[in-house]
């Protein structure tokens, strides 16, 4: 049996470890022993308490495994992946680090390592779909709308997240790079609000976020944008806080104390945005890919609506982010995806067999991407 | 010629000093020499730089005058008035202090002093109208809607004030006492939003504020409420900031610094809410007084819309707050209002001659309270 190690046993890491035990001997490593003991109680996953910010420790820990799953917090992701590659181990990663992954490409090739990163839902599945169609059609435009939202809408934010407010606010600050007619443009965060209607969910609002990431480098489609979905009204509240200066990282003096307003704001927002244990939430995504295929102008639309699973108590966020990663992990273990070097998911999607496997794998978990095709006349 | 001293030469104090020179020899006292030198340039007002938080200084300064006008900041108002009364001088005041003025009533009577307080627009004119009608009819309900707003509406607040954000936010925190069917009820600040339509201004929203003050003690009308007016949308933004905790006075730790969130918030809001020099603004007020008069059920409505005066560059806030005070000052100087003790403006309004004088005085300044009377059938 293959041996897999999952680095990071947070909400998504734990769900992935539990999923992988069906096909592998799985060990989870985390600095938080509570996360690990809960995981050990619920599954046959082995657990090791270790500090993964110590890169020598990372290298030691991964040595005996066939594959590494990276699920550490984003700010640790790049260095962790570098250490894993230096250790000569294949890795499939969902840490969503900010750094340019291709800085590690030469190293991965030298080490003969297969590294797949950004392997979640968006980034992740969105890249996979575009990679797939880009291989078979002349894609002219790509649009991705995605959001994770609580079932119960509570004033004022109608929003919950399983991660820190500071990571959410980062999406409300960082300008978004999009591509229009072949040129990269920068749009302010929270800009270009647009209402979208989802049958079961109702109306949501979307705004530009900086989520295209590797797609801007790897794929030459002339029109690409990514937008995040929230319940209507969220944008205006976040714009208000940003405008006042509550998201500012510039220290200002308050009665003799120099503080960053953002640090106070994240403190105050934490209890509002914290996703409760077992709280019902869902993931909604719409991907539109249009272009010319066999001399016909055609649009493909993929719609996802996935909900918290009451049977397993696994959140939709963990399901939709984790299972693309565990599907790709199986492809790498089986050598069905074997491209050495750094691979964003669009490289996986470009292989039709791999693409279909990842979709089928999620379908078995009841994560269904509903496909609509229409010819544009 | 009578000698009048104005304590405090801020925006309203300066406007009052300039107004009073027509009928008196006027001296203005302020700690801020810039305020005073501007005033001296524009008028024949004498000026003295002095720190009025020193109460012995207050007593010395008022000694040679026939009348004192109190226009210090609210937090200094009560003690300043006490010092003036101890010095045996009559005073008409617009400092809008929080303390119960009637605590000074016995002292004023002992000193044979006429003291009129809250003598602005609201509190002020609102009290005057109710005092007037309460003397001649059986008033069943009193409603006051009032706001000072900028002409130009700028996102996100569409609000400007000539005073500190902390004084504005206090109105958004402090619960409002209102009277319903003879009983005092407490309502949260910013509660019971209600839209009102004003011909020239458009639609405004109103919310409960704690502005009835002395009326709850002096007048037994069974239904009384005061609401503040803003451009629509302001309430929701203020409720959001309050809900998050940005108006909190509880210290919390931010990276090792204990700060009150309110202190950061007022720092950040200051540039947004600061009324610019010469910035166009207006005051809008609607007062409804209903009851039984000569066996007929009748409603009186008074509507005020007053704007920044480009000729004098005096703001509407200073005009509508300052001229009721200077009108009453003239009544006191002429011994036409001579009730010894503490007098809120409802006591002045109860005298028909005084009431008419204050209205006529403002009409000459083009501050018009449009009266509508209708019998309720």
Interface residues (C-beta under 8 A of the other chain):
Chain A: X155 X156 X237 X239 X240 X243 X244 X245 X246 X252 X254 X255 X257 X258 X259 X260 X261 X263 X264 X265 X267 X268 X269 X272
Chain B: X155 X156 X237 X239 X240 X243 X244 X245 X246 X252 X254 X255 X257 X258 X259 X260 X261 X263 X264 X265 X267 X268 X269 X272
